[in-house]
Amino acid sequence: MKIKSVLAIFSVISLLFSCATAEKVQNQEQPETQAEPEVKPLELKKKKSLAEDIIVRDIYSKEEYPLSRIANHGIVFIELSASWCKACPEMKATTTKLLSYFEGKVSFVRLYQPDDIQEEREYRDVIPEMVIVSSPEEIALEKTDAMPRVVVLSDSASEVAADITGVYPILYYYGLLSDL
């Protein structure tokens, strides 16, 4: 009988203890979970394109706009030409040949000084021909005295990849454009 009463007392104590523990657990305040700080997406500022800073005028429509309007992708090959330049016809032929190799991968444009363009031409070249209105001071396209001059803007058109004065073999330009 003593064993039964000890077991009964032990059962009652266990029951009371488990009820007290359960109540304590229920009443215990849940620790506040700290809300994770809201992570804002990193905003990368797109580097401004040099092609946006080069303002040109279409020799046919006389409309002025940034070069980026026609050089809207990738690498930009700018050929500076002049009517008084004896080597420029050779450079024009080289640029036209390069266009056949890199069409769709490189934007080509031929630029003239504001006082040098022959606007009365009856034909359009396969390469867009424009007049330089203004350009960033670091490349100063409108102040070019030595011709022909080629300026190649990098893949994002954000920096000058090459600035070459004179005529070189086509393989020189081909290699330059292939490396970009």
Residue pairs with C-beta under 8 A, 6 or more apart in sequence:
47 156
47 158
48 158
49 68
49 153
49 156
49 157
49 158
50 136
50 139
50 153
50 157
50 158
50 159
50 160
51 66
51 67
51 68
51 71
51 76
51 153
51 157
52 66
52 67
52 68
52 157
53 66
53 135
53 136
54 66
54 67
54 68
54 78
54 132
54 134
54 135
54 136
54 139
54 141
55 64
55 65
55 66
55 67
55 132
55 133
55 134
55 135
56 64
56 65
56 66
56 67
56 109
56 111
56 130
56 131
56 132
56 133
57 63
57 64
57 114
57 130
57 131
57 133
58 64
58 65
58 128
58 130
59 112
59 117
59 119
59 121
59 129
59 130
59 131
60 119
60 124
64 133
67 76
67 78
67 109
67 130
68 157
70 107
70 109
70 128
71 107
71 109
71 153
71 157
72 107
73 107
74 105
74 106
74 107
74 155
74 157
75 102
75 105
75 106
75 107
75 152
75 153
75 154
75 155
75 157
75 161
75 177
75 180
76 106
76 107
76 109
76 152
76 153
76 157
77 95
77 98
77 102
77 106
77 107
77 108
77 109
77 150
77 152
77 173
77 177
78 109
78 110
78 111
78 141
78 150
78 151
78 152
78 153
79 91
79 92
79 95
79 108
79 109
79 110
79 111
79 127
79 148
79 149
79 150
80 110
80 111
80 112
80 132
80 141
80 144
80 147
80 148
80 149
80 150
80 151
81 88
81 91
81 92
81 110
81 111
81 112
81 147
81 148
82 88
82 112
82 113
82 116
82 147
82 148
83 112
83 116
83 118
84 116
84 147
85 147
85 148
87 147
87 148
87 166
87 167
88 147
88 148
90 167
91 148
91 150
91 167
92 110
92 125
92 127
94 167
94 170
94 173
95 108
95 110
95 127
95 150
96 125
96 126
96 127
97 170
98 106
98 108
98 170
98 173
98 174
98 177
99 106
99 108
99 126
99 127
101 174
101 177
102 108
102 177
106 177
108 127
108 128
109 127
109 128
109 129
109 130
110 125
110 127
110 128
110 129
110 130
111 129
111 130
111 131
111 132
111 141
112 129
112 130
112 131
112 132
113 131
113 132
113 142
113 144
114 131
114 132
114 133
114 142
117 129
117 131
132 141
132 142
133 142
134 142
135 141
135 142
138 160
139 151
139 160
139 163
141 151
146 165
146 166
147 165
148 165
148 166
148 167
149 163
149 164
149 165
150 162
150 163
150 164
150 165
150 173
151 160
151 162
151 163
151 164
152 160
152 161
152 162
152 163
152 164
152 176
152 177
152 180
153 159
153 160
153 161
154 160
154 161
154 180
155 180
161 176
161 180
162 176
